[in-house]
Amino acid sequence: MGSENKRYTVVISDEATHMLCSHTRFLAQVSETAALGLIDAFQQ
């Protein structure tokens, strides 16, 4: 196989989006920095 970089589009279900938001809210109660890092990672 070639070593070329391929881009993929990932579709996240509504239920998974709600769970991610819930986990991020919980994480923000413990560490705002960690929550912002999680948000940043998913936006990339």
N, CA, C and O atoms as a Tripos MOL2 file, in Angstrom:
@<TRIPOS>MOLECULE
protein
  176   175    44     0     0
PROTEIN
NO_CHARGES

@<TRIPOS>ATOM
      1 N           0.8280   -1.1870    0.0000 N.3       1 MET1
      2 CA          0.0000    0.0000    0.0000 C.3       1 MET1
      3 C           0.8660    1.2420    0.0000 C.2       1 MET1
      4 O           1.9800    1.2300    0.5230 O.2       1 MET1
      5 N           0.3580    2.3110   -0.5850 N.am      2 GLY2
      6 CA          1.0830    3.5740   -0.6240 C.3       2 GLY2
      7 C           1.0810    4.2510    0.7290 C.2       2 GLY2
      8 O           0.3010    3.9100    1.6180 O.2       2 GLY2
      9 N           1.9640    5.2090    0.8640 N.am      3 SER3
     10 CA          2.0680    5.9260    2.1370 C.3       3 SER3
     11 C           1.3850    7.2930    2.0770 C.2       3 SER3
     12 O           1.6610    8.1710    2.8950 O.2       3 SER3
     13 N           0.4960    7.4600    1.1070 N.am      4 GLU4
     14 CA         -0.1790    8.7510    0.9760 C.3       4 GLU4
     15 C          -1.2060    8.9290    2.1000 C.2       4 GLU4
     16 O          -1.8120    7.9650    2.5680 O.2       4 GLU4
     17 N          -1.3840   10.1740    2.5140 N.am      5 ASN5
     18 CA         -2.3500   10.4830    3.5690 C.3       5 ASN5
     19 C          -3.7440   10.5610    2.9680 C.2       5 ASN5
     20 O          -3.9460   11.1770    1.9220 O.2       5 ASN5
     21 N          -4.6990    9.9360    3.6350 N.am      6 LYS6
     22 CA         -6.0820    9.9740    3.1850 C.3       6 LYS6
     23 C          -6.9130   10.6610    4.2520 C.2       6 LYS6
     24 O          -6.6720   10.4870    5.4470 O.2       6 LYS6
     25 N          -7.8880   11.4360    3.8190 N.am      7 ARG7
     26 CA         -8.7970   12.1130    4.7480 C.3       7 ARG7
     27 C         -10.1200   11.3630    4.7340 C.2       7 ARG7
     28 O         -10.6230   10.9600    3.6850 O.2       7 ARG7
     29 N         -10.6620   11.1920    5.9180 N.am      8 TYR8
     30 CA        -11.9470   10.5310    6.0630 C.3       8 TYR8
     31 C         -12.9140   11.4620    6.7800 C.2       8 TYR8
     32 O         -12.5000   12.2950    7.5860 O.2       8 TYR8
     33 N         -14.1720   11.3230    6.4940 N.am      9 THR9
     34 CA        -15.2120   12.0600    7.2010 C.3       9 THR9
     35 C         -15.9030   11.0910    8.1460 C.2       9 THR9
     36 O         -16.3510   10.0210    7.7340 O.2       9 THR9
     37 N         -15.9860   11.4720    9.4120 N.am     10 VAL10
     38 CA        -16.6250   10.6310   10.4190 C.3      10 VAL10
     39 C         -17.9610   11.2530   10.7810 C.2      10 VAL10
     40 O         -18.0290   12.4380   11.1090 O.2      10 VAL10
     41 N         -19.0150   10.4670   10.7230 N.am     11 VAL11
     42 CA        -20.3490   10.9280   11.0840 C.3      11 VAL11
     43 C         -20.6640   10.3810   12.4720 C.2      11 VAL11
     44 O         -20.6220    9.1720   12.6990 O.2      11 VAL11
     45 N         -20.9810   11.2890   13.4020 N.am     12 ILE12
     46 CA        -21.2730   10.8990   14.7810 C.3      12 ILE12
     47 C         -22.7780   11.0100   14.9960 C.2      12 ILE12
     48 O         -23.3790   12.0360   14.6800 O.2      12 ILE12
     49 N         -23.3830    9.9630   15.5300 N.am     13 SER13
     50 CA        -24.8320    9.9520   15.7520 C.3      13 SER13
     51 C         -25.2270   10.9940   16.7950 C.2      13 SER13
     52 O         -24.3940   11.4600   17.5720 O.2      13 SER13
     53 N         -26.5100   11.3500   16.7990 N.am     14 ASP14
     54 CA        -27.0160   12.3130   17.7820 C.3      14 ASP14
     55 C         -26.8070   11.8040   19.2060 C.2      14 ASP14
     56 O         -26.4370   12.5690   20.0970 O.2      14 ASP14
     57 N         -27.0440   10.5190   19.4150 N.am     15 GLU15
     58 CA        -26.8740    9.9390   20.7560 C.3      15 GLU15
     59 C         -25.4180   10.0390   21.2120 C.2      15 GLU15
     60 O         -25.1500   10.3740   22.3660 O.2      15 GLU15
     61 N         -24.4880    9.7520   20.3190 N.am     16 ALA16
     62 CA        -23.0710    9.8570   20.6650 C.3      16 ALA16
     63 C         -22.6830   11.3050   20.9440 C.2      16 ALA16
     64 O         -21.8700   11.5700   21.8290 O.2      16 ALA16
     65 N         -23.2550   12.2390   20.1990 N.am     17 THR17
     66 CA        -22.9850   13.6620   20.4270 C.3      17 THR17
     67 C         -23.4640   14.0850   21.8080 C.2      17 THR17
     68 O         -22.7640   14.8070   22.5180 O.2      17 THR17
     69 N         -24.6600   13.6360   22.1900 N.am     18 HIS18
     70 CA        -25.1920   13.9700   23.5150 C.3      18 HIS18
     71 C         -24.3200   13.3720   24.6230 C.2      18 HIS18
     72 O         -24.0730   14.0200   25.6400 O.2      18 HIS18
     73 N         -23.8620   12.1490   24.4240 N.am     19 MET19
     74 CA        -23.0010   11.5130   25.4240 C.3      19 MET19
     75 C         -21.6750   12.2530   25.5340 C.2      19 MET19
     76 O         -21.1610   12.4440   26.6370 O.2      19 MET19
     77 N         -21.1190   12.6690   24.4040 N.am     20 LEU20
     78 CA        -19.8640   13.4110   24.4170 C.3      20 LEU20
     79 C         -20.0260   14.7280   25.1660 C.2      20 LEU20
     80 O         -19.1550   15.1130   25.9450 O.2      20 LEU20
     81 N         -21.1370   15.4160   24.9320 N.am     21 CYS21
     82 CA        -21.4040   16.6730   25.6520 C.3      21 CYS21
     83 C         -21.5390   16.4260   27.1420 C.2      21 CYS21
     84 O         -21.0300   17.2010   27.9520 O.2      21 CYS21
     85 N         -22.2200   15.3560   27.5060 N.am     22 SER22
     86 CA        -22.3950   15.0160   28.9170 C.3      22 SER22
     87 C         -21.0500   14.7270   29.5770 C.2      22 SER22
     88 O         -20.7820   15.2060   30.6790 O.2      22 SER22
     89 N         -20.2130   13.9520   28.9130 N.am     23 HIS23
     90 CA        -18.8870   13.6300   29.4560 C.3      23 HIS23
     91 C         -18.0260   14.8830   29.5770 C.2      23 HIS23
     92 O         -17.2730   15.0390   30.5380 O.2      23 HIS23
     93 N         -18.1420   15.7710   28.6000 N.am     24 THR24
     94 CA        -17.3540   17.0060   28.6310 C.3      24 THR24
     95 C         -17.7990   17.9020   29.7790 C.2      24 THR24
     96 O         -16.9650   18.5110   30.4480 O.2      24 THR24
     97 N         -19.1110   17.9890   30.0150 N.am     25 ARG25
     98 CA        -19.6120   18.7760   31.1560 C.3      25 ARG25
     99 C         -19.0950   18.2090   32.4730 C.2      25 ARG25
    100 O         -18.6700   18.9560   33.3540 O.2      25 ARG25
    101 N         -19.1340   16.8850   32.6030 N.am     26 PHE26
    102 CA        -18.6260   16.2470   33.8160 C.3      26 PHE26
    103 C         -17.1340   16.5290   33.9830 C.2      26 PHE26
    104 O         -16.6820   16.8800   35.0730 O.2      26 PHE26
    105 N         -16.3790   16.3750   32.9090 N.am     27 LEU27
    106 CA        -14.9390   16.6140   32.9600 C.3      27 LEU27
    107 C         -14.6310   18.0530   33.3330 C.2      27 LEU27
    108 O         -13.6630   18.3110   34.0470 O.2      27 LEU27
    109 N         -15.4360   18.9890   32.8640 N.am     28 ALA28
    110 CA        -15.2210   20.4120   33.1650 C.3      28 ALA28
    111 C         -15.3610   20.6950   34.6510 C.2      28 ALA28
    112 O         -14.7440   21.6290   35.1640 O.2      28 ALA28
    113 N         -16.1690   19.8950   35.3550 N.am     29 GLN29
    114 CA        -16.3040   20.0670   36.7990 C.3      29 GLN29
    115 C         -15.0190   19.6810   37.5190 C.2      29 GLN29
    116 O         -14.7260   20.2030   38.5940 O.2      29 GLN29
    117 N         -14.2580   18.7760   36.9330 N.am     30 VAL30
    118 CA        -13.0030   18.3140   37.5210 C.3      30 VAL30
    119 C         -11.8340   19.1550   37.0250 C.2      30 VAL30
    120 O         -10.9920   19.5900   37.8110 O.2      30 VAL30
    121 N         -11.7880   19.3790   35.7170 N.am     31 SER31
    122 CA        -10.6740   20.1170   35.1170 C.3      31 SER31
    123 C         -11.1530   20.8370   33.8620 C.2      31 SER31
    124 O         -11.4230   20.2130   32.8350 O.2      31 SER31
    125 N         -11.2550   22.1480   33.9600 N.am     32 GLU32
    126 CA        -11.6850   22.9320   32.8010 C.3      32 GLU32
    127 C         -10.6780   22.8010   31.6620 C.2      32 GLU32
    128 O         -11.0590   22.7430   30.4920 O.2      32 GLU32
    129 N          -9.4020   22.7540   32.0060 N.am     33 THR33
    130 CA         -8.3510   22.6190   30.9900 C.3      33 THR33
    131 C          -8.5010   21.3120   30.2190 C.2      33 THR33
    132 O          -8.3740   21.2920   28.9950 O.2      33 THR33
    133 N          -8.7700   20.2270   30.9310 N.am     34 ALA34
    134 CA         -8.9460   18.9280   30.2760 C.3      34 ALA34
    135 C         -10.1770   18.9360   29.3780 C.2      34 ALA34
    136 O         -10.1520   18.3850   28.2780 O.2      34 ALA34
    137 N         -11.2530   19.5610   29.8460 N.am     35 ALA35
    138 CA        -12.4760   19.6320   29.0410 C.3      35 ALA35
    139 C         -12.2350   20.4270   27.7620 C.2      35 ALA35
    140 O         -12.6860   20.0290   26.6880 O.2      35 ALA35
    141 N         -11.5330   21.5400   27.8740 N.am     36 LEU36
    142 CA        -11.2260   22.3400   26.6810 C.3      36 LEU36
    143 C         -10.3280   21.5640   25.7260 C.2      36 LEU36
    144 O         -10.4640   21.6850   24.5090 O.2      36 LEU36
    145 N          -9.4140   20.7710   26.2710 N.am     37 GLY37
    146 CA         -8.5570   19.9330   25.4320 C.3      37 GLY37
    147 C          -9.3620   18.8850   24.6780 C.2      37 GLY37
    148 O          -9.0900   18.6040   23.5110 O.2      37 GLY37
    149 N         -10.3620   18.3060   25.3550 N.am     38 LEU38
    150 CA        -11.2250   17.3180   24.7110 C.3      38 LEU38
    151 C         -12.0280   17.9570   23.5810 C.2      38 LEU38
    152 O         -12.1510   17.3900   22.4950 O.2      38 LEU38
    153 N         -12.5650   19.1280   23.8480 N.am     39 ILE39
    154 CA        -13.3250   19.8530   22.8180 C.3      39 ILE39
    155 C         -12.4320   20.1570   21.6200 C.2      39 ILE39
    156 O         -12.8380   19.9720   20.4730 O.2      39 ILE39
    157 N         -11.2290   20.6200   21.8880 N.am     40 ASP40
    158 CA        -10.2900   20.9490   20.8140 C.3      40 ASP40
    159 C          -9.9480   19.7170   19.9810 C.2      40 ASP40
    160 O          -9.8710   19.7920   18.7550 O.2      40 ASP40
    161 N          -9.7440   18.5890   20.6460 N.am     41 ALA41
    162 CA         -9.3950   17.3540   19.9370 C.3      41 ALA41
    163 C         -10.5130   16.9180   18.9950 C.2      41 ALA41
    164 O         -10.2380   16.4280   17.8990 O.2      41 ALA41
    165 N         -11.7660   17.0880   19.4040 N.am     42 PHE42
    166 CA        -12.8750   16.6750   18.5540 C.3      42 PHE42
    167 C         -13.1690   17.6680   17.4520 C.2      42 PHE42
    168 O         -13.7920   17.3080   16.4520 O.2      42 PHE42
    169 N         -12.7400   18.9050   17.6060 N.am     43 GLN43
    170 CA        -12.9600   19.8930   16.5500 C.3      43 GLN43
    171 C         -11.9530   19.7410   15.4200 C.2      43 GLN43
    172 O         -12.1840   20.2410   14.3190 O.2      43 GLN43
    173 N         -10.8620   19.0740   15.6690 N.am     44 GLN44
    174 CA         -9.8320   18.9150   14.6390 C.3      44 GLN44
    175 C         -10.1500   17.8240   13.6990 C.2      44 GLN44
    176 O          -9.3820   17.5620   12.7730 O.2      44 GLN44
@<TRIPOS>BOND
     1     1     2 1
     2     2     3 1
     3     3     4 2
     4     3     5 am
     5     5     6 1
     6     6     7 1
     7     7     8 2
     8     7     9 am
     9     9    10 1
    10    10    11 1
    11    11    12 2
    12    11    13 am
    13    13    14 1
    14    14    15 1
    15    15    16 2
    16    15    17 am
    17    17    18 1
    18    18    19 1
    19    19    20 2
    20    19    21 am
    21    21    22 1
    22    22    23 1
    23    23    24 2
    24    23    25 am
    25    25    26 1
    26    26    27 1
    27    27    28 2
    28    27    29 am
    29    29    30 1
    30    30    31 1
    31    31    32 2
    32    31    33 am
    33    33    34 1
    34    34    35 1
    35    35    36 2
    36    35    37 am
    37    37    38 1
    38    38    39 1
    39    39    40 2
    40    39    41 am
    41    41    42 1
    42    42    43 1
    43    43    44 2
    44    43    45 am
    45    45    46 1
    46    46    47 1
    47    47    48 2
    48    47    49 am
    49    49    50 1
    50    50    51 1
    51    51    52 2
    52    51    53 am
    53    53    54 1
    54    54    55 1
    55    55    56 2
    56    55    57 am
    57    57    58 1
    58    58    59 1
    59    59    60 2
    60    59    61 am
    61    61    62 1
    62    62    63 1
    63    63    64 2
    64    63    65 am
    65    65    66 1
    66    66    67 1
    67    67    68 2
    68    67    69 am
    69    69    70 1
    70    70    71 1
    71    71    72 2
    72    71    73 am
    73    73    74 1
    74    74    75 1
    75    75    76 2
    76    75    77 am
    77    77    78 1
    78    78    79 1
    79    79    80 2
    80    79    81 am
    81    81    82 1
    82    82    83 1
    83    83    84 2
    84    83    85 am
    85    85    86 1
    86    86    87 1
    87    87    88 2
    88    87    89 am
    89    89    90 1
    90    90    91 1
    91    91    92 2
    92    91    93 am
    93    93    94 1
    94    94    95 1
    95    95    96 2
    96    95    97 am
    97    97    98 1
    98    98    99 1
    99    99   100 2
   100    99   101 am
   101   101   102 1
   102   102   103 1
   103   103   104 2
   104   103   105 am
   105   105   106 1
   106   106   107 1
   107   107   108 2
   108   107   109 am
   109   109   110 1
   110   110   111 1
   111   111   112 2
   112   111   113 am
   113   113   114 1
   114   114   115 1
   115   115   116 2
   116   115   117 am
   117   117   118 1
   118   118   119 1
   119   119   120 2
   120   119   121 am
   121   121   122 1
   122   122   123 1
   123   123   124 2
   124   123   125 am
   125   125   126 1
   126   126   127 1
   127   127   128 2
   128   127   129 am
   129   129   130 1
   130   130   131 1
   131   131   132 2
   132   131   133 am
   133   133   134 1
   134   134   135 1
   135   135   136 2
   136   135   137 am
   137   137   138 1
   138   138   139 1
   139   139   140 2
   140   139   141 am
   141   141   142 1
   142   142   143 1
   143   143   144 2
   144   143   145 am
   145   145   146 1
   146   146   147 1
   147   147   148 2
   148   147   149 am
   149   149   150 1
   150   150   151 1
   151   151   152 2
   152   151   153 am
   153   153   154 1
   154   154   155 1
   155   155   156 2
   156   155   157 am
   157   157   158 1
   158   158   159 1
   159   159   160 2
   160   159   161 am
   161   161   162 1
   162   162   163 1
   163   163   164 2
   164   163   165 am
   165   165   166 1
   166   166   167 1
   167   167   168 2
   168   167   169 am
   169   169   170 1
   170   170   171 1
   171   171   172 2
   172   171   173 am
   173   173   174 1
   174   174   175 1
   175   175   176 2
@<TRIPOS>SUBSTRUCTURE
     1 MET1         2 RESIDUE 1 A MET
     2 GLY2         6 RESIDUE 1 A GLY
     3 SER3        10 RESIDUE 1 A SER
     4 GLU4        14 RESIDUE 1 A GLU
     5 ASN5        18 RESIDUE 1 A ASN
     6 LYS6        22 RESIDUE 1 A LYS
     7 ARG7        26 RESIDUE 1 A ARG
     8 TYR8        30 RESIDUE 1 A TYR
     9 THR9        34 RESIDUE 1 A THR
    10 VAL10       38 RESIDUE 1 A VAL
    11 VAL11       42 RESIDUE 1 A VAL
    12 ILE12       46 RESIDUE 1 A ILE
    13 SER13       50 RESIDUE 1 A SER
    14 ASP14       54 RESIDUE 1 A ASP
    15 GLU15       58 RESIDUE 1 A GLU
    16 ALA16       62 RESIDUE 1 A ALA
    17 THR17       66 RESIDUE 1 A THR
    18 HIS18       70 RESIDUE 1 A HIS
    19 MET19       74 RESIDUE 1 A MET
    20 LEU20       78 RESIDUE 1 A LEU
    21 CYS21       82 RESIDUE 1 A CYS
    22 SER22       86 RESIDUE 1 A SER
    23 HIS23       90 RESIDUE 1 A HIS
    24 THR24       94 RESIDUE 1 A THR
    25 ARG25       98 RESIDUE 1 A ARG
    26 PHE26      102 RESIDUE 1 A PHE
    27 LEU27      106 RESIDUE 1 A LEU
    28 ALA28      110 RESIDUE 1 A ALA
    29 GLN29      114 RESIDUE 1 A GLN
    30 VAL30      118 RESIDUE 1 A VAL
    31 SER31      122 RESIDUE 1 A SER
    32 GLU32      126 RESIDUE 1 A GLU
    33 THR33      130 RESIDUE 1 A THR
    34 ALA34      134 RESIDUE 1 A ALA
    35 ALA35      138 RESIDUE 1 A ALA
    36 LEU36      142 RESIDUE 1 A LEU
    37 GLY37      146 RESIDUE 1 A GLY
    38 LEU38      150 RESIDUE 1 A LEU
    39 ILE39      154 RESIDUE 1 A ILE
    40 ASP40      158 RESIDUE 1 A ASP
    41 ALA41      162 RESIDUE 1 A ALA
    42 PHE42      166 RESIDUE 1 A PHE
    43 GLN43      170 RESIDUE 1 A GLN
    44 GLN44      174 RESIDUE 1 A GLN
